Amino acid sequence: MVDDGVTIRLGVKQPNSVYTTGGRTIKVTRDEEPPGSGFTRYTHKDEHNQPFILAKIQDNQNYPIDINQLGGKEVTSVAAYYWTGNASNVLMVGVTTGNTTTYYGNRKSDGSNEWIELTGYKHSHPPLINDDIERTLDDLVCSSYGAVTMDLSKGTSFSGNKPYCCRCDDHNNIKITVNRGAVPASSQIEYCKHSIEDPKHKLAKIRYYLYDSGDAYNTNNHKNRRRIKPSNLELPTSDVTSISAFYCGGNPVLIYIDGTTATTGWYKKNGSSSSSNSRDEQWDRLKDGPEKSPDKITICGSNDLEKLKNAIYCASAVKCPIPLPAESGLTPGSLVVARGNSGEPLAAVLGLQADPLNPGASGKPIGNAGGGGKAGGHSTDRRAEGGSSGQIPLQHQIQREESTPSGAQPAAGTRGNEGFTFQNGPGDKGTEPQEPEELHGLPTVEQILEMLGGAVHLGSALTADATRKLAKNTTDKLLSDLISLVGTAGTEDTTQLQPPTSAPSGNETSAAQETAAPGGSPRAEALGGVGLATLGTMSLGSISGISSGTLAGAGATFFGGWKLYNRYKGDPWVRQI
């Protein structure tokens, strides 16, 4: 009869202790199973290893466990599993008959616990797959105690930022969020950040599954599981809020733990496991690691980034882009304006654009060109023709300065040759004219001509207005003459440069001022490190950018050219604007 069977008392936990029930002496042994998992197993067996009839199982408070199918079976042992973080309640029971063990889980549901038989995928929650009892126990810890296990496996980290936790029903509020990002200083160095959203949940374990099998999403093979044991961090703990993992070959090689002062820092595997059987990995704090968190490493070439690269073997070859000039306020780039009217900015000629990281160099902050600027302006769209609508890239945004008064219409114009269009110049009919634009701190081509306009006489009119009425080959020649004037600006001896023998009369200067664009004459400011002699290699109708070699010489040529301008700027042949 069942009443004559053995009653297993789980409250007896002393190792090697014995108790008598149903005419049998039951011996209790204790071990950690699986090894290194953080779960304690108590096994109840007949002291002579003889099978016995199981009558019932009582929990720690001597209440019978509600598993109807247990009674009356002949069994060889009963094992109870507890979490080392809280041994007050049994999480799982394994009943062995012959060579077969059936597992039952203590799952929390609707505020109370219930016992269920643990079976394969979709047949129980949590499931027991491939006899991987450790993963099922981790799920039960999450269900019963709210303590989470972080899974840094590649399949979990790169699953599309999906949150995760245990595989139990009605516990979706207990989650770990995943966010994939890159180090700001180098977009090539990516990482995945796993965060515990609710601070009341402890971190119970850190694990990952080796990517050796080639299947990033295979987290059911316990032979590939590895446990990360950070030094000076005792699990379970409330001292960790997030862990960021860096990967090489599909496996984590470096982690950043964010939490309390004592735990926050960079950790790396020390190359050895604490036990060959437990598959534990000891991860030590980097002695010379970065001082900042991954999202705070913003400067390429900084000590923190170099230390990070040294710690990640697959990132050691990451290079920084060529450093940009710190003082010029300019960066090499594509044309700011591909086609324009007479107000073409010098930046378009030289293939330069305002530096969005150093807007102060131009005297005013760089604004959002999409807003249209002042009254009467149009939005400045830097997208390719046919592109869809969207926000203009920051590097193509410029600060507008209108060349027409408020309410006035821009002068009609037609599209000319590729590269430039002049007011009333030759070109295809019916093309929308583009409004003159300007980068603060950079004079336009016409302003350069006006500054040196006295060098070439065009009747009673000076450069800016005259160029609008000249054919392309004539303006090319005009610019060439001006280039010749400052052609030796980059040489060592600038004392040989002489101003022109004749200067425009006061009337000519006055006439030139009257022909300036409406809205006032723009200021002639510094060229930001770009020498006028740089124009010597360019044709006005064919300029579409500037090579790195030309940029390299621009700084040297600027000194002589700008010195020339300062030398003669007080003379009447240089127009002050």
CORGIHU-V642677 format. One record per run of one state. SS is the DSSP state (A for helix, B for strand, O for the rest). FROM is the first residue (numbers start at 1). TO is the last residue. If there is no record, write none. Layout:
ss = [SS | SS]
from = [FROM | FROM]
to = [TO | TO]
//
This chain:
ss = [O | A | O | B | O | B | O | B | O | B | O | B | O | B | O | A | O | B | O | B | O | B | O | B | O | B | O | B | O | A | O | B | O | A | O | B | O | B | O | B | O | B | O | A | B | O | B | O | B | O | B | O | B | O | B | O | A | O | A | O | A | O | B | O | B | A | O | B | O | A | O | A | O | A | O | B | O | B | O | B | A | O | A | O | B | O | B | O | A | O | A | O | A | O | A | O | A | O]
from = [1 | 2 | 5 | 6 | 10 | 18 | 22 | 24 | 33 | 39 | 47 | 52 | 59 | 64 | 65 | 68 | 71 | 74 | 76 | 77 | 84 | 86 | 87 | 92 | 98 | 100 | 110 | 112 | 118 | 133 | 146 | 148 | 152 | 154 | 158 | 164 | 165 | 176 | 184 | 186 | 197 | 203 | 210 | 222 | 225 | 231 | 237 | 238 | 240 | 249 | 251 | 260 | 265 | 270 | 280 | 286 | 294 | 297 | 303 | 312 | 313 | 316 | 330 | 333 | 345 | 346 | 351 | 352 | 355 | 359 | 363 | 369 | 372 | 394 | 397 | 415 | 416 | 428 | 429 | 444 | 445 | 452 | 453 | 456 | 458 | 459 | 461 | 462 | 463 | 468 | 472 | 486 | 506 | 515 | 532 | 538 | 548 | 569]
to = [1 | 4 | 5 | 9 | 17 | 21 | 23 | 32 | 38 | 46 | 51 | 58 | 63 | 64 | 67 | 70 | 73 | 75 | 76 | 83 | 85 | 86 | 91 | 97 | 99 | 109 | 111 | 117 | 132 | 145 | 147 | 151 | 153 | 157 | 163 | 164 | 175 | 183 | 185 | 196 | 202 | 209 | 221 | 224 | 230 | 236 | 237 | 239 | 248 | 250 | 259 | 264 | 269 | 279 | 285 | 293 | 296 | 302 | 311 | 312 | 315 | 329 | 332 | 344 | 345 | 350 | 351 | 354 | 358 | 362 | 368 | 371 | 393 | 396 | 414 | 415 | 427 | 428 | 443 | 444 | 451 | 452 | 455 | 457 | 458 | 460 | 461 | 462 | 467 | 471 | 485 | 505 | 514 | 531 | 537 | 547 | 568 | 577]
//
